[in-house]
Amino acid sequence: MARVFMKGCEAIAEAATRAGCRFFAGYPITPQNEIPEYFARRMPEVENGVFVQGESEVASVNMLYGAVQTGTRSMSSSSSTGISLYSEGISYCAAARLPIVYVNVQRGGPGIGAIQPAQQDYMQATKASGNGGFEMIVLSPSTVQEAVDMTYEAFDLAERDMNPVLILTDGVMGTMMEPVELPPMKSDEEVAALKAARKAVSAVGHKPEEQVRILPGGVGGGFEPVNIEAAKLYESWKENDVRVEEIMVDDAEIILTAYGISARIARIAVKELRAEGIKAGLIRPIAIHPFPYKSFENLDFNRVKGILDIEMSIPAQMRWDVDHAVHGRCPIKECLRSGGELMTKERVMAAAHELVKEVL
């Protein structure tokens, strides 16, 4: 398959279109503006494709709710502060078990923050995307190719589980350009078949005798069985949907851990540390929820003497999950930037050398 040179945000939008997405609603915010801009051009080119620029993030996420309720593969995107405004609508989608896909191209925070890249929405994405305690699969690419592949697959995951799926990326990934191989374009017949397969759970008009299930529960006690069912789904992810990359961990004495764009930098640092004779390894969560706890729990802590958590967030956020997995069995140090300040290889190398001095 031919490779094409694409910007991250545009590649995400094209991958979604090829996956059968036929509705997009969103509102402009840096650094994800190329996603709605691309959809504005692309949706009119495909059968039944619809693009709407909502008057706000709140309007956009509720349009997403309505569109996906018809059985249409639907998507939205925003950045950090805009995602905060999505929280009520995402909660509604989770309650109604609607298979939406949405993208957060993170920027610096808190509040309005900076328009530059950051990784300061980890806790929001994995622990508190809205009210009611619902959970989602959260995928975090470290290359534009991964962003394409994850977006294409996200619609299948959402429909498999009848649950929202989040792609958590950042302003570096969204604006950088890399060569990618695009997935095949689903035909109009395939898109129609996907929509038809969801008719029984879609608000498209039904005959009285048809078996339908538009909402999973009701007001009052009716939601407890729904929450029990959802909890079983979330538990199943721990066995079936953990995604992690482990690099040279078998003999490592120090472990670097990072996700997304920071993991690209950490991977280079591991190679250079190895060249110096330092036995370093990398654990990269590809899905940050469900988190790969077992990758840390299974480490030989008689050999592993320290872990370096690398994030573009101050205070550290993924550190919470790393702590939960390690249970105090070795020191955990941090290498952090935030507010739009980029992580660098030099900063990671310096932090790794300090860790080595302390633990080896």
C-alpha positions in Angstrom: 0.0 0.0 0.0 1.3 3.5 -0.9 2.5 5.7 1.8 1.4 9.3 2.0 2.8 12.3 4.0 0.1 13.6 6.3 -0.3 15.9 9.4 -1.5 14.0 12.5 -4.9 15.8 12.8 -5.6 15.3 9.1 -4.6 11.7 9.2 -7.0 11.1 12.1 -9.8 12.6 10.1 -9.0 10.6 7.0 -8.8 7.4 9.0 -12.2 8.1 10.5 -13.7 8.7 7.1 -12.3 5.5 5.8 -13.6 3.6 8.9 -17.1 4.7 7.9 -17.6 7.9 10.0 -20.3 9.9 8.3 -21.0 12.6 10.9 -18.7 15.0 12.5 -19.6 17.9 14.8 -17.0 20.1 16.4 -15.9 23.6 17.4 -12.5 25.3 16.6 -9.8 25.2 19.2 -6.0 25.0 18.8 -4.2 22.7 18.3 -6.9 20.4 16.8 -8.4 22.7 14.2 -7.1 20.7 11.3 -9.5 17.9 12.3 -12.8 19.8 11.7 -11.2 21.7 8.8 -10.4 18.4 7.1 -13.8 17.0 7.8 -15.4 20.1 6.4 -13.8 19.3 3.0 -14.1 15.5 3.3 -17.6 14.8 4.4 -19.3 16.3 1.3 -17.2 13.9 -0.8 -18.7 10.7 0.7 -22.3 9.5 0.5 -24.4 10.7 3.4 -21.4 12.5 4.9 -22.3 15.4 7.2 -20.1 18.1 8.8 -21.4 20.6 11.3 -19.5 23.3 13.0 -21.4 23.6 16.3 -21.9 27.0 18.0 -20.0 25.6 21.0 -18.4 22.4 22.4 -21.6 21.7 24.3 -23.7 21.9 21.2 -21.2 19.7 19.3 -21.1 16.9 21.8 -24.9 16.8 21.9 -25.1 16.7 18.1 -22.8 13.8 18.4 -25.2 12.1 20.8 -28.1 12.6 18.4 -26.2 11.4 15.3 -24.8 8.2 16.8 -28.3 7.4 18.2 -29.4 6.9 14.5 -26.8 4.2 14.0 -24.4 6.5 12.1 -20.7 6.2 12.9 -20.0 9.6 14.4 -17.1 11.5 15.8 -16.0 14.7 17.4 -12.7 16.3 18.6 -11.5 19.1 20.7 -8.5 20.1 22.9 -8.3 20.1 26.7 -10.5 23.0 27.8 -13.0 22.1 25.1 -13.0 18.5 26.3 -14.0 19.7 29.8 -17.1 21.2 28.2 -17.8 17.8 26.6 -18.0 16.0 30.0 -21.8 16.2 30.5 -22.5 15.0 26.9 -20.0 12.2 27.2 -21.6 11.1 30.4 -25.0 11.0 28.6 -23.4 8.9 25.8 -21.9 6.5 28.4 -25.3 6.2 30.2 -27.1 5.4 26.9 -24.3 3.1 25.9 -23.6 4.9 22.6 -20.5 4.0 20.6 -19.1 7.5 20.0 -15.5 8.1 19.2 -13.8 11.4 20.1 -10.3 12.8 20.1 -8.5 15.1 22.6 -5.5 16.8 21.1 -4.1 18.0 24.4 -2.8 21.5 25.1 -1.2 23.1 28.2 -3.3 23.9 31.2 -4.9 24.2 33.7 -7.8 26.4 32.6 -7.3 28.1 29.2 -3.6 27.4 29.5 -1.3 27.4 26.5 -2.0 26.4 22.9 1.2 24.4 22.9 1.3 20.6 23.4 1.0 19.0 26.8 -0.1 15.7 28.5 -2.0 17.3 31.4 -5.4 15.5 30.7 -4.3 12.0 31.7 -6.4 11.9 34.9 -9.4 13.4 33.2 -9.2 10.8 30.4 -8.6 7.8 32.6 -10.4 8.6 35.9 -13.0 11.3 35.5 -14.2 12.0 32.0 -17.6 12.7 33.4 -20.0 11.9 36.2 -21.3 8.5 37.3 -18.1 6.5 37.4 -18.2 5.3 33.8 -15.0 4.1 32.1 -13.7 4.1 28.5 -11.0 2.5 26.5 -8.4 5.3 26.0 -5.8 4.9 23.3 -2.7 7.1 23.0 -0.6 7.0 19.9 3.1 7.8 19.7 3.3 8.1 15.9 1.0 9.4 13.2 0.7 5.9 11.9 -0.6 4.7 15.3 -3.0 7.6 15.3 -4.4 6.4 12.0 -4.6 2.8 13.1 -6.2 3.6 16.4 -8.8 5.9 14.9 -9.8 3.3 12.3 -10.1 0.6 15.0 -11.8 2.8 17.6 -15.2 2.6 15.8 -15.1 -1.2 16.0 -14.2 -1.1 19.7 -16.9 1.4 20.4 -19.6 -0.7 18.7 -18.3 -4.0 20.1 -18.7 -2.6 23.7 -21.5 -0.1 22.9 -19.4 2.4 24.8 -17.5 5.6 24.1 -13.8 5.4 23.0 -11.3 8.2 23.4 -8.1 8.9 21.4 -5.8 10.9 23.7 -3.1 12.6 21.7 -1.4 16.0 22.0 -0.4 19.1 20.0 2.9 17.6 18.8 1.2 14.5 17.4 -1.6 16.6 15.9 0.6 19.0 14.0 3.6 16.9 13.0 3.8 15.3 9.6 4.9 11.7 9.0 4.5 9.1 6.2 1.5 6.8 6.8 -0.2 3.9 5.2 -3.9 4.6 5.2 -6.4 1.8 5.8 -8.9 0.7 3.2 -11.9 2.9 2.5 -15.1 1.1 3.6 -17.6 1.0 0.7 -21.0 2.7 0.8 -22.5 -0.8 1.1 -20.3 -1.6 4.1 -21.2 1.6 5.8 -24.8 1.0 5.2 -24.5 -2.6 6.6 -22.8 -1.3 9.7 -25.7 1.2 10.3 -28.3 -1.5 9.6 -26.7 -3.8 12.1 -27.4 -1.3 14.9 -31.0 -0.7 13.9 -32.4 -2.5 17.0 -30.6 0.0 19.3 -31.1 3.1 17.2 -33.8 5.8 17.2 -34.8 5.4 13.6 -38.5 4.6 13.9 -39.7 1.1 14.7 -42.9 -0.9 14.3 -44.7 -1.7 17.6 -43.9 -5.4 17.3 -40.1 -4.9 16.8 -37.7 -5.6 19.6 -35.8 -2.5 20.4 -33.5 -1.2 23.2 -33.0 2.5 22.7 -31.9 3.2 26.3 -30.2 0.7 28.7 -32.0 1.7 31.9 -34.5 4.1 33.4 -34.9 6.7 36.1 -34.5 5.4 39.7 -33.6 1.8 40.4 -33.5 0.8 36.8 -29.9 2.0 36.4 -28.3 -0.3 38.9 -28.4 -3.4 36.7 -27.0 -1.3 33.9 -24.1 -0.2 36.1 -23.5 -3.8 37.1 -23.4 -4.8 33.4 -21.0 -2.0 32.7 -18.7 -3.0 35.5 -18.4 -6.5 34.0 -17.4 -4.9 30.7 -14.8 -2.7 32.3 -13.4 -5.8 34.1 -13.1 -7.7 30.9 -10.8 -5.0 29.4 -8.1 -6.0 32.0 -7.8 -9.4 30.3 -8.6 -8.6 26.7 -7.7 -5.0 25.9 -4.5 -4.1 27.7 -2.0 -2.7 25.1 1.6 -2.1 26.0 5.0 -2.0 24.4 7.9 -3.3 26.4 11.4 -2.6 25.2 14.5 -4.3 26.6 12.9 -4.9 30.0 14.1 -8.5 30.4 17.5 -7.5 31.8 16.8 -3.9 32.7 18.1 -2.4 35.9 16.2 0.9 35.4 12.9 1.3 33.7 11.7 4.4 31.8 8.0 4.7 31.4 6.1 7.2 29.2 3.1 7.3 26.8 2.3 9.2 23.6 4.9 11.8 22.4 7.0 11.4 25.5 7.5 7.7 24.8 9.2 8.5 21.5 11.8 10.5 23.3 12.1 7.9 26.0 12.7 5.2 23.4 15.7 7.1 22.0 17.0 7.7 25.5 16.9 3.9 26.2 19.0 3.2 23.2 21.6 5.8 24.2 21.7 4.6 27.8 22.3 1.1 26.5 25.1 2.4 24.3 26.6 3.8 27.5 26.4 0.4 29.2 23.4 1.3 31.4 20.8 -1.5 31.3 17.7 0.6 30.7 14.3 -0.6 29.4 11.0 1.1 28.5 7.4 0.3 29.4 5.0 2.3 27.1 1.3 2.1 27.7 -0.4 2.1 24.3 -3.8 2.0 25.9 -3.6 4.2 29.0 -7.0 2.7 30.1 -7.0 -0.1 30.8 -3.6 0.5 32.2 -0.9 -2.2 31.9 -0.4 -2.8 35.6 0.9 -6.3 35.0 3.9 -5.0 33.0 5.1 -3.3 36.2 3.9 -6.0 38.7 5.8 -8.7 36.8 9.1 -6.9 36.9 11.9 -8.6 38.9 12.5 -6.0 41.6 15.6 -7.8 42.7 17.1 -6.6 39.4 15.1 -3.4 38.7 16.4 -0.7 41.0 14.4 2.3 39.9 11.7 3.7 37.5 11.7 7.0 35.7 8.2 8.4 35.0 8.4 10.7 32.0 5.4 13.1 31.3 4.6 16.5 29.9 2.6 17.2 33.0 3.3 18.9 36.3 2.3 17.5 38.7 2.8 14.0 37.3 -0.5 12.2 36.5 0.4 8.8 35.0 2.6 8.5 38.1 -0.6 7.6 40.0 -1.0 4.4 38.0 2.7 3.5 38.1 2.7 3.9 41.9 -0.4 1.7 42.1 1.4 -1.0 40.0 4.8 -0.9 41.8 3.5 -0.9 45.4 6.7 0.7 46.7 9.0 -2.0 45.6 11.5 0.4 44.1 12.1 4.2 43.9 10.1 6.1 41.3 11.6 9.4 40.1 10.0 11.9 37.6 11.1 13.8 34.5 8.4 16.4 33.8 7.5 19.4 31.7 4.2 21.1 31.5 2.2 24.1 30.2 3.4 23.6 26.6 7.1 23.1 27.3 8.3 20.2 25.3 10.1 17.2 26.7 13.6 16.7 25.3 16.0 13.8 25.0 18.6 15.8 26.9 16.2 16.3 29.8 15.3 12.6 29.9 19.0 11.5 29.7 19.9 13.9 32.6 17.1 12.5 34.7 18.1 8.9 33.9 21.7 9.6 34.9 20.5 11.1 38.2 18.4 8.0 38.8 21.3 5.7 38.1 23.5 7.6 40.6 20.9 7.1 43.3 20.0 3.5 42.8 22.9 1.7 41.1 
